[in-house]
Amino acid sequence: MTRVSEDRRVAVLAALRASASGVSGEHLAGELGVSRVAIRKHIEALRELGYGIEARSGEGYRLLSSPDAPIPLEVSPLLRGSFAVRLEGGGVTGSTNDDARDLAIAGAAEGTVVLAREQTKGRGRLGRTWASPDGGVYTSVVLRPEVELPDAVVLPLVVGLGVGRALDRFGVDALLKWPNDLLSPDGRKLAGVLLEGLSEGWRVTWVVAGVGVNVRETPAGTPAVSLDELAGRRVPLAEVAAAVLDGVGDAYEAWKTEGFDRLREAYGRRAWLTGRDVTVSDARGNVIATGLALGIDAQGRLLVEDASGIVPVSSGEVTLRLG
């Protein structure tokens, strides 16, 4: 679909929303400067996206319902900021990170977004499968931070903080488990973050920031929680997607202009691990550090105090020490 055709479809939907009694195809065609056949095609396309649209002879078209899905037509009007410059998807896909990666390689601008309500090939850190059932919000954003690799290490924490702030809109106290999870206060997983990227030498070319939020359902057999459960209501998926995109955009722009120091303080106020006894292991299961989690440093490393002193950990899998 061309940009002009997309804009006209948006205009058709806006006109339907603005008129509770309905609007005629002739009026829409005149306003948009297209044929009534073109209007009918836009109406059919909107129906395919899940919009309930009634057509009555002599009365025109009337909008009966809108889809509960993170599709661009629903998300875009809810955005408060200007960071998201292009929205794609919104239905079912293999992986939003894969889709966004393809767009980044093709030269997509920073702020390009891929959305989905379900992923069939979602993944998490260390190549793990990320269960992504229908009724969630899964989104990946193309970033082009123009920094060197050492400066980009904190980006998963920046994105996680942005998601945590976004979920504040729904009365949910989301805490951050270093390096990439968001939890309820009782430790159940609510959302996750996965960043992937490309660099040329030390210079970052692009980064895809993927976020998955459990909204309706939780992956079977996991200690997870849904946003609906925590909020005590059915939260529209488009509202969640818009909040996440605004939150990530705000945190990312703050990091670019002010650095990580101020965000580090905000991250620390949400840090779930601080004060807990932890064990950190590498991808092979080898223990890197074990002791008391003290927080994070200016480089985004987890500080663990053991018998020999404070160990800064750059990456790893964290588990709580019991007993």
URKAQUI-V502872 format. One record per residue. N is the residue number from 0. NEAR is the number of other C-alpha atoms within 8 Angstrom. D_LAST is the distance of its C-alpha to the last C-alpha in Angstrom with 2 decimals. Layout:
BEGIN
n->N near->NEAR d_last->D_LAST
n->N near->NEAR d_last->D_LAST
END
This chain:
BEGIN
n->0 near->4 d_last->59.11
n->1 near->5 d_last->60.84
n->2 near->6 d_last->59.84
n->3 near->6 d_last->62.99
n->4 near->8 d_last->62.26
n->5 near->9 d_last->58.65
n->6 near->8 d_last->59.97
n->7 near->9 d_last->62.48
n->8 near->10 d_last->59.84
n->9 near->9 d_last->57.84
n->10 near->9 d_last->61.10
n->11 near->12 d_last->61.80
n->12 near->9 d_last->58.41
n->13 near->8 d_last->58.85
n->14 near->10 d_last->62.28
n->15 near->13 d_last->60.96
n->16 near->8 d_last->58.24
n->17 near->6 d_last->60.85
n->18 near->9 d_last->63.21
n->19 near->8 d_last->61.99
n->20 near->5 d_last->65.36
n->21 near->11 d_last->65.42
n->22 near->13 d_last->67.33
n->23 near->10 d_last->70.09
n->24 near->11 d_last->69.92
n->25 near->7 d_last->73.21
n->26 near->8 d_last->71.81
n->27 near->13 d_last->68.73
n->28 near->13 d_last->70.95
n->29 near->9 d_last->73.22
n->30 near->6 d_last->70.44
n->31 near->8 d_last->68.83
n->32 near->6 d_last->72.06
n->33 near->8 d_last->71.30
n->34 near->8 d_last->72.77
n->35 near->10 d_last->71.77
n->36 near->6 d_last->70.81
n->37 near->9 d_last->68.27
n->38 near->13 d_last->66.89
n->39 near->9 d_last->66.54
n->40 near->8 d_last->64.57
n->41 near->10 d_last->62.16
n->42 near->10 d_last->61.79
n->43 near->8 d_last->61.00
n->44 near->8 d_last->58.45
n->45 near->11 d_last->56.71
n->46 near->10 d_last->56.73
n->47 near->7 d_last->55.12
n->48 near->7 d_last->52.28
n->49 near->8 d_last->51.73
n->50 near->12 d_last->54.00
n->51 near->9 d_last->55.97
n->52 near->11 d_last->59.52
n->53 near->8 d_last->62.51
n->54 near->8 d_last->66.00
n->55 near->7 d_last->69.02
n->56 near->5 d_last->72.63
n->57 near->5 d_last->74.32
n->58 near->9 d_last->71.13
n->59 near->11 d_last->69.00
n->60 near->13 d_last->65.25
n->61 near->13 d_last->62.60
n->62 near->13 d_last->58.84
n->63 near->8 d_last->57.08
n->64 near->7 d_last->53.44
n->65 near->8 d_last->51.19
n->66 near->7 d_last->48.42
n->67 near->7 d_last->44.77
n->68 near->12 d_last->43.97
n->69 near->16 d_last->43.16
n->70 near->13 d_last->46.64
n->71 near->11 d_last->48.46
n->72 near->7 d_last->51.08
n->73 near->10 d_last->48.45
n->74 near->13 d_last->46.12
n->75 near->9 d_last->48.78
n->76 near->6 d_last->50.29
n->77 near->9 d_last->46.90
n->78 near->11 d_last->46.09
n->79 near->6 d_last->46.36
n->80 near->8 d_last->46.38
n->81 near->6 d_last->48.51
n->82 near->9 d_last->45.96
n->83 near->12 d_last->46.10
n->84 near->10 d_last->49.58
n->85 near->7 d_last->49.64
n->86 near->11 d_last->47.79
n->87 near->9 d_last->47.83
n->88 near->10 d_last->46.53
n->89 near->12 d_last->44.66
n->90 near->11 d_last->44.69
n->91 near->10 d_last->43.04
n->92 near->10 d_last->42.56
n->93 near->9 d_last->40.76
n->94 near->11 d_last->38.88
n->95 near->16 d_last->39.80
n->96 near->13 d_last->38.61
n->97 near->8 d_last->41.09
n->98 near->9 d_last->43.81
n->99 near->15 d_last->43.25
n->100 near->10 d_last->43.16
n->101 near->8 d_last->46.56
n->102 near->9 d_last->47.90
n->103 near->12 d_last->46.63
n->104 near->7 d_last->48.30
n->105 near->6 d_last->51.45
n->106 near->6 d_last->51.46
n->107 near->9 d_last->50.06
n->108 near->10 d_last->49.79
n->109 near->9 d_last->46.68
n->110 near->11 d_last->45.59
n->111 near->13 d_last->46.46
n->112 near->14 d_last->44.08
n->113 near->15 d_last->43.35
n->114 near->18 d_last->42.04
n->115 near->17 d_last->40.97
n->116 near->16 d_last->39.75
n->117 near->14 d_last->38.47
n->118 near->16 d_last->37.69
n->119 near->9 d_last->38.23
n->120 near->9 d_last->36.89
n->121 near->12 d_last->34.28
n->122 near->10 d_last->31.80
n->123 near->11 d_last->28.77
n->124 near->6 d_last->27.47
n->125 near->5 d_last->27.70
n->126 near->6 d_last->30.27
n->127 near->7 d_last->28.06
n->128 near->8 d_last->29.86
n->129 near->8 d_last->29.57
n->130 near->8 d_last->30.43
n->131 near->12 d_last->33.11
n->132 near->11 d_last->34.52
n->133 near->9 d_last->37.71
n->134 near->12 d_last->37.40
n->135 near->16 d_last->35.32
n->136 near->16 d_last->36.44
n->137 near->16 d_last->36.32
n->138 near->14 d_last->38.18
n->139 near->14 d_last->38.82
n->140 near->13 d_last->40.73
n->141 near->17 d_last->42.82
n->142 near->11 d_last->42.28
n->143 near->10 d_last->44.54
n->144 near->9 d_last->43.05
n->145 near->7 d_last->45.44
n->146 near->8 d_last->42.92
n->147 near->9 d_last->41.79
n->148 near->10 d_last->38.62
n->149 near->5 d_last->36.54
n->150 near->8 d_last->37.34
n->151 near->9 d_last->36.33
n->152 near->9 d_last->32.73
n->153 near->10 d_last->31.67
n->154 near->9 d_last->33.45
n->155 near->13 d_last->30.46
n->156 near->12 d_last->28.97
n->157 near->14 d_last->32.43
n->158 near->13 d_last->32.85
n->159 near->15 d_last->29.42
n->160 near->14 d_last->30.30
n->161 near->16 d_last->33.65
n->162 near->11 d_last->32.17
n->163 near->14 d_last->29.85
n->164 near->10 d_last->32.93
n->165 near->13 d_last->34.89
n->166 near->14 d_last->32.59
n->167 near->10 d_last->33.11
n->168 near->8 d_last->36.55
n->169 near->6 d_last->35.11
n->170 near->7 d_last->33.09
n->171 near->10 d_last->29.78
n->172 near->9 d_last->27.11
n->173 near->14 d_last->25.95
n->174 near->12 d_last->23.19
n->175 near->17 d_last->23.06
n->176 near->11 d_last->20.32
n->177 near->11 d_last->21.56
n->178 near->8 d_last->23.73
n->179 near->12 d_last->25.28
n->180 near->13 d_last->23.61
n->181 near->14 d_last->24.28
n->182 near->15 d_last->21.89
n->183 near->12 d_last->22.25
n->184 near->9 d_last->20.38
n->185 near->5 d_last->17.91
n->186 near->6 d_last->17.21
n->187 near->10 d_last->19.82
n->188 near->12 d_last->22.17
n->189 near->15 d_last->25.63
n->190 near->11 d_last->27.39
n->191 near->13 d_last->27.35
n->192 near->14 d_last->29.50
n->193 near->11 d_last->31.05
n->194 near->10 d_last->33.58
n->195 near->8 d_last->36.03
n->196 near->9 d_last->39.11
n->197 near->8 d_last->41.94
n->198 near->10 d_last->43.07
n->199 near->7 d_last->46.21
n->200 near->5 d_last->45.31
n->201 near->7 d_last->43.16
n->202 near->10 d_last->44.56
n->203 near->17 d_last->42.78
n->204 near->11 d_last->45.28
n->205 near->12 d_last->43.34
n->206 near->13 d_last->39.88
n->207 near->15 d_last->39.01
n->208 near->15 d_last->36.25
n->209 near->13 d_last->34.92
n->210 near->11 d_last->33.11
n->211 near->12 d_last->32.02
n->212 near->12 d_last->31.32
n->213 near->14 d_last->30.43
n->214 near->13 d_last->33.15
n->215 near->11 d_last->34.25
n->216 near->11 d_last->31.91
n->217 near->11 d_last->28.49
n->218 near->9 d_last->28.07
n->219 near->4 d_last->27.55
n->220 near->4 d_last->24.22
n->221 near->6 d_last->22.26
n->222 near->6 d_last->19.95
n->223 near->9 d_last->22.92
n->224 near->13 d_last->25.11
n->225 near->13 d_last->28.84
n->226 near->13 d_last->30.73
n->227 near->11 d_last->32.90
n->228 near->8 d_last->30.05
n->229 near->8 d_last->28.82
n->230 near->11 d_last->32.43
n->231 near->6 d_last->33.52
n->232 near->6 d_last->36.62
n->233 near->7 d_last->38.09
n->234 near->10 d_last->38.15
n->235 near->8 d_last->41.07
n->236 near->14 d_last->40.04
n->237 near->13 d_last->42.73
n->238 near->11 d_last->41.39
n->239 near->12 d_last->37.93
n->240 near->14 d_last->39.53
n->241 near->13 d_last->41.78
n->242 near->12 d_last->39.01
n->243 near->12 d_last->36.89
n->244 near->11 d_last->39.94
n->245 near->15 d_last->40.86
n->246 near->13 d_last->37.38
n->247 near->15 d_last->37.05
n->248 near->12 d_last->40.63
n->249 near->11 d_last->40.24
n->250 near->13 d_last->37.12
n->251 near->12 d_last->38.74
n->252 near->8 d_last->41.99
n->253 near->10 d_last->40.29
n->254 near->11 d_last->38.53
n->255 near->8 d_last->41.91
n->256 near->6 d_last->43.76
n->257 near->8 d_last->41.31
n->258 near->9 d_last->38.70
n->259 near->10 d_last->34.93
n->260 near->8 d_last->34.47
n->261 near->8 d_last->35.02
n->262 near->13 d_last->33.12
n->263 near->12 d_last->30.18
n->264 near->8 d_last->30.05
n->265 near->9 d_last->30.22
n->266 near->11 d_last->27.49
n->267 near->9 d_last->25.25
n->268 near->6 d_last->25.80
n->269 near->9 d_last->24.40
n->270 near->12 d_last->21.58
n->271 near->10 d_last->18.46
n->272 near->12 d_last->16.19
n->273 near->9 d_last->17.29
n->274 near->7 d_last->14.81
n->275 near->8 d_last->11.73
n->276 near->11 d_last->9.58
n->277 near->14 d_last->11.30
n->278 near->13 d_last->12.73
n->279 near->12 d_last->16.47
n->280 near->13 d_last->18.53
n->281 near->11 d_last->22.29
n->282 near->8 d_last->24.37
n->283 near->5 d_last->24.22
n->284 near->6 d_last->20.47
n->285 near->7 d_last->20.62
n->286 near->9 d_last->17.91
n->287 near->10 d_last->19.67
n->288 near->11 d_last->17.16
n->289 near->12 d_last->13.53
n->290 near->11 d_last->12.61
n->291 near->12 d_last->13.36
n->292 near->14 d_last->15.80
n->293 near->11 d_last->18.89
n->294 near->11 d_last->21.26
n->295 near->11 d_last->24.19
n->296 near->10 d_last->27.25
n->297 near->8 d_last->30.92
n->298 near->8 d_last->30.78
n->299 near->11 d_last->28.02
n->300 near->11 d_last->25.48
n->301 near->13 d_last->21.78
n->302 near->13 d_last->20.99
n->303 near->16 d_last->17.76
n->304 near->13 d_last->17.40
n->305 near->11 d_last->16.22
n->306 near->5 d_last->17.40
n->307 near->5 d_last->20.88
n->308 near->6 d_last->21.43
n->309 near->8 d_last->21.54
n->310 near->9 d_last->21.68
n->311 near->9 d_last->23.68
n->312 near->11 d_last->22.93
n->313 near->7 d_last->25.93
n->314 near->7 d_last->24.60
n->315 near->10 d_last->21.78
n->316 near->8 d_last->19.29
n->317 near->9 d_last->16.17
n->318 near->7 d_last->12.88
n->319 near->8 d_last->9.74
n->320 near->7 d_last->6.75
n->321 near->4 d_last->3.78
n->322 near->2 d_last->0.00
END
